[in-house]
Amino acid sequence: MEERNGGIILFEPSNLGTILYQALIIGLFLLFFISFAFFIRRLVLNSNHNKLRIQEIEKKLEKIIKLL
C-alpha cells in the first residue's frame, strides 16, 4: 500500500497484463452470476407456465367427464 496526495491506493498493478487479467476474472464472475440469475428466472417462469397449462387441461377434462 502506498500513500499519495493524502489518499491511499489499495493496489498498484505492476503492468498492463495484470490489469487485463484482473478485469477478465472480474468479468467472468459477473457473467457467471448474471447467467445464473437468468437461468433461475427462466426455470421459475416455465414452472408457472406449466402449472397454468395443467390447470387448463384439468378444467377441460372435468367438462368432458361431466358430458359423459
N, CA and C atoms as an extended XYZ file, in Angstrom:
204
Properties=species:S:1:pos:R:3:atomname:S:1:resname:S:1:resid:I:1 pbc="F F F"
N         0.850       -1.183        0.000 N   MET     1
C         0.000        0.000        0.000 CA  MET     1
C         0.884        1.231        0.000 C   MET     1
N         0.514        2.170       -0.802 N   GLU     2
C         1.252        3.411       -0.901 CA  GLU     2
C         0.305        4.568       -0.648 C   GLU     2
N         0.856        5.620       -0.126 N   GLU     3
C         0.041        6.790        0.128 CA  GLU     3
C         0.524        7.916       -0.773 C   GLU     3
N        -0.400        8.476       -1.554 N   ARG     4
C        -0.073        9.580       -2.450 CA  ARG     4
C        -1.103       10.684       -2.275 C   ARG     4
N        -0.652       11.879       -2.166 N   ASN     5
C        -1.516       13.063       -2.085 CA  ASN     5
C        -2.604       12.914       -1.021 C   ASN     5
N        -2.281       12.290        0.070 N   GLY     6
C        -3.231       12.153        1.160 CA  GLY     6
C        -4.208       11.003        0.983 C   GLY     6
N        -4.234       10.319       -0.180 N   GLY     7
C        -5.140        9.193       -0.412 CA  GLY     7
C        -4.368        7.887       -0.355 C   GLY     7
N        -5.064        6.828       -0.139 N   ILE     8
C        -4.433        5.512       -0.062 CA  ILE     8
C        -4.798        4.721       -1.316 C   ILE     8
N        -3.802        4.184       -1.986 N   ILE     9
C        -4.024        3.324       -3.133 CA  ILE     9
C        -4.009        1.894       -2.614 C   ILE     9
N        -5.114        1.182       -2.811 N   LEU    10
C        -5.228       -0.160       -2.252 CA  LEU    10
C        -4.331       -1.162       -2.960 C   LEU    10
N        -4.226       -1.081       -4.282 N   PHE    11
C        -3.330       -1.960       -5.006 CA  PHE    11
C        -2.776       -1.204       -6.198 C   PHE    11
N        -1.610       -1.542       -6.563 N   GLU    12
C        -0.981       -0.885       -7.698 CA  GLU    12
C        -0.471       -1.960       -8.652 C   GLU    12
N        -1.205       -2.214       -9.731 N   PRO    13
C        -0.774       -3.247      -10.654 CA  PRO    13
C         0.579       -2.921      -11.267 C   PRO    13
N         1.364       -3.941      -11.463 N   SER    14
C         2.723       -3.711      -11.941 CA  SER    14
C         2.778       -3.471      -13.439 C   SER    14
N         1.828       -4.045      -14.185 N   ASN    15
C         1.847       -3.817      -15.624 CA  ASN    15
C         0.454       -3.995      -16.217 C   ASN    15
N         0.357       -3.805      -17.514 N   LEU    16
C        -0.933       -3.876      -18.203 CA  LEU    16
C        -1.501       -5.283      -18.182 C   LEU    16
N        -0.651       -6.296      -18.242 N   GLY    17
C        -1.111       -7.679      -18.218 CA  GLY    17
C        -1.870       -8.010      -16.953 C   GLY    17
N        -1.405       -7.511      -15.829 N   THR    18
C        -2.072       -7.752      -14.549 CA  THR    18
C        -3.451       -7.103      -14.538 C   THR    18
N        -3.539       -5.899      -15.065 N   ILE    19
C        -4.825       -5.194      -15.116 CA  ILE    19
C        -5.803       -5.972      -15.993 C   ILE    19
N        -5.350       -6.405      -17.159 N   LEU    20
C        -6.221       -7.149      -18.063 CA  LEU    20
C        -6.655       -8.472      -17.446 C   LEU    20
N        -5.760       -9.158      -16.776 N   TYR    21
C        -6.094      -10.426      -16.140 CA  TYR    21
C        -7.150      -10.220      -15.055 C   TYR    21
N        -6.977       -9.216      -14.228 N   GLN    22
C        -7.945       -8.945      -13.177 CA  GLN    22
C        -9.300       -8.555      -13.766 C   GLN    22
N        -9.292       -7.752      -14.834 N   ALA    23
C       -10.546       -7.361      -15.488 CA  ALA    23
C       -11.242       -8.586      -16.081 C   ALA    23
N       -10.476       -9.491      -16.659 N   LEU    24
C       -11.044      -10.703      -17.231 CA  LEU    24
C       -11.687      -11.569      -16.155 C   LEU    24
N       -11.010      -11.765      -15.046 N   ILE    25
C       -11.546      -12.586      -13.955 CA  ILE    25
C       -12.819      -11.956      -13.385 C   ILE    25
N       -12.801      -10.662      -13.157 N   ILE    26
C       -13.988       -9.976      -12.629 CA  ILE    26
C       -15.139      -10.076      -13.633 C   ILE    26
N       -14.837       -9.892      -14.923 N   GLY    27
C       -15.858      -10.009      -15.957 CA  GLY    27
C       -16.467      -11.398      -16.013 C   GLY    27
N       -15.631      -12.429      -15.870 N   LEU    28
C       -16.136      -13.798      -15.891 CA  LEU    28
C       -17.037      -14.080      -14.687 C   LEU    28
N       -16.656      -13.565      -13.518 N   PHE    29
C       -17.514      -13.734      -12.339 CA  PHE    29
C       -18.859      -13.053      -12.553 C   PHE    29
N       -18.844      -11.834      -13.071 N   LEU    30
C       -20.098      -11.130      -13.325 CA  LEU    30
C       -20.956      -11.877      -14.338 C   LEU    30
N       -20.334      -12.367      -15.404 N   LEU    31
C       -21.061      -13.116      -16.416 CA  LEU    31
C       -21.690      -14.372      -15.821 C   LEU    31
N       -20.963      -15.059      -14.962 N   PHE    32
C       -21.487      -16.264      -14.329 CA  PHE    32
C       -22.723      -15.946      -13.492 C   PHE    32
N       -22.644      -14.940      -12.643 N   PHE    33
C       -23.766      -14.626      -11.759 CA  PHE    33
C       -24.977      -14.113      -12.535 C   PHE    33
N       -24.749      -13.313      -13.563 N   ILE    34
C       -25.864      -12.825      -14.372 CA  ILE    34
C       -26.523      -13.984      -15.112 C   ILE    34
N       -25.715      -14.861      -15.689 N   SER    35
C       -26.257      -16.017      -16.404 CA  SER    35
C       -27.030      -16.931      -15.455 C   SER    35
N       -26.503      -17.141      -14.273 N   PHE    36
C       -27.174      -17.989      -13.291 CA  PHE    36
C       -28.516      -17.390      -12.886 C   PHE    36
N       -28.561      -16.072      -12.697 N   ALA    37
C       -29.810      -15.401      -12.321 CA  ALA    37
C       -30.856      -15.557      -13.430 C   ALA    37
N       -30.452      -15.388      -14.698 N   PHE    38
C       -31.391      -15.561      -15.801 CA  PHE    38
C       -31.851      -17.012      -15.921 C   PHE    38
N       -30.965      -17.967      -15.641 N   PHE    39
C       -31.333      -19.375      -15.683 CA  PHE    39
C       -32.401      -19.684      -14.645 C   PHE    39
N       -32.211      -19.218      -13.425 N   ILE    40
C       -33.193      -19.438      -12.359 CA  ILE    40
C       -34.513      -18.758      -12.710 C   ILE    40
N       -34.437      -17.554      -13.260 N   ARG    41
C       -35.649      -16.826      -13.650 CA  ARG    41
C       -36.426      -17.613      -14.698 C   ARG    41
N       -35.714      -18.165      -15.679 N   ARG    42
C       -36.382      -18.938      -16.723 CA  ARG    42
C       -37.030      -20.190      -16.138 C   ARG    42
N       -36.355      -20.854      -15.212 N   LEU    43
C       -36.945      -22.036      -14.581 CA  LEU    43
C       -38.244      -21.690      -13.860 C   LEU    43
N       -38.250      -20.593      -13.144 N   VAL    44
C       -39.449      -20.177      -12.404 CA  VAL    44
C       -40.576      -19.835      -13.368 C   VAL    44
N       -40.269      -19.092      -14.436 N   LEU    45
C       -41.309      -18.714      -15.400 CA  LEU    45
C       -41.876      -19.936      -16.104 C   LEU    45
N       -41.018      -20.868      -16.503 N   ASN    46
C       -41.502      -22.081      -17.164 CA  ASN    46
C       -42.348      -22.921      -16.217 C   ASN    46
N       -41.962      -22.963      -14.959 N   SER    47
C       -42.732      -23.720      -13.978 CA  SER    47
C       -44.139      -23.133      -13.834 C   SER    47
N       -44.222      -21.820      -13.747 N   ASN    48
C       -45.528      -21.164      -13.627 CA  ASN    48
C       -46.369      -21.395      -14.877 C   ASN    48
N       -45.737      -21.328      -16.039 N   HIS    49
C       -46.452      -21.541      -17.299 CA  HIS    49
C       -46.999      -22.964      -17.362 C   HIS    49
N       -46.193      -23.924      -16.943 N   ASN    50
C       -46.644      -25.321      -16.953 CA  ASN    50
C       -47.798      -25.545      -15.985 C   ASN    50
N       -47.771      -24.896      -14.841 N   LYS    51
C       -48.870      -25.023      -13.887 CA  LYS    51
C       -50.175      -24.518      -14.492 C   LYS    51
N       -50.100      -23.386      -15.200 N   LEU    52
C       -51.304      -22.834      -15.831 CA  LEU    52
C       -51.837      -23.775      -16.901 C   LEU    52
N       -50.942      -24.371      -17.700 N   ARG    53
C       -51.371      -25.310      -18.739 CA  ARG    53
C       -52.042      -26.533      -18.126 C   ARG    53
N       -51.484      -27.029      -17.054 N   ILE    54
C       -52.061      -28.210      -16.394 CA  ILE    54
C       -53.446      -27.878      -15.842 C   ILE    54
N       -53.607      -26.689      -15.274 N   GLN    55
C       -54.921      -26.300      -14.742 CA  GLN    55
C       -55.954      -26.204      -15.860 C   GLN    55
N       -55.557      -25.664      -17.021 N   GLU    56
C       -56.487      -25.577      -18.152 CA  GLU    56
C       -56.884      -26.970      -18.637 C   GLU    56
N       -55.914      -27.871      -18.714 N   ILE    57
C       -56.204      -29.242      -19.145 CA  ILE    57
C       -57.142      -29.922      -18.157 C   ILE    57
N       -56.931      -29.708      -16.863 N   GLU    58
C       -57.806      -30.304      -15.852 CA  GLU    58
C       -59.240      -29.791      -15.995 C   GLU    58
N       -59.402      -28.497      -16.270 N   LYS    59
C       -60.740      -27.942      -16.462 CA  LYS    59
C       -61.431      -28.577      -17.663 C   LYS    59
N       -60.679      -28.744      -18.747 N   LYS    60
C       -61.256      -29.352      -19.942 CA  LYS    60
C       -61.645      -30.804      -19.674 C   LYS    60
N       -60.804      -31.519      -18.946 N   LEU    61
C       -61.119      -32.910      -18.616 CA  LEU    61
C       -62.364      -33.004      -17.739 C   LEU    61
N       -62.518      -32.088      -16.810 N   GLU    62
C       -63.707      -32.078      -15.960 CA  GLU    62
C       -64.969      -31.850      -16.800 C   GLU    62
N       -64.886      -30.960      -17.798 N   LYS    63
C       -66.040      -30.722      -18.684 CA  LYS    63
C       -66.384      -31.978      -19.463 C   LYS    63
N       -65.329      -32.657      -19.951 N   ILE    64
C       -65.561      -33.893      -20.714 CA  ILE    64
C       -66.204      -34.953      -19.837 C   ILE    64
N       -65.726      -35.080      -18.596 N   ILE    65
C       -66.284      -36.072      -17.670 CA  ILE    65
C       -67.744      -35.762      -17.371 C   ILE    65
N       -68.084      -34.483      -17.225 N   LYS    66
C       -69.478      -34.096      -16.950 CA  LYS    66
C       -70.368      -34.438      -18.142 C   LYS    66
N       -69.842      -34.304      -19.334 N   LEU    67
C       -70.630      -34.618      -20.529 CA  LEU    67
C       -70.867      -36.115      -20.666 C   LEU    67
N       -69.982      -36.913      -20.141 N   LEU    68
C       -70.162      -38.361      -20.222 CA  LEU    68
C       -71.177      -38.772      -19.193 C   LEU    68
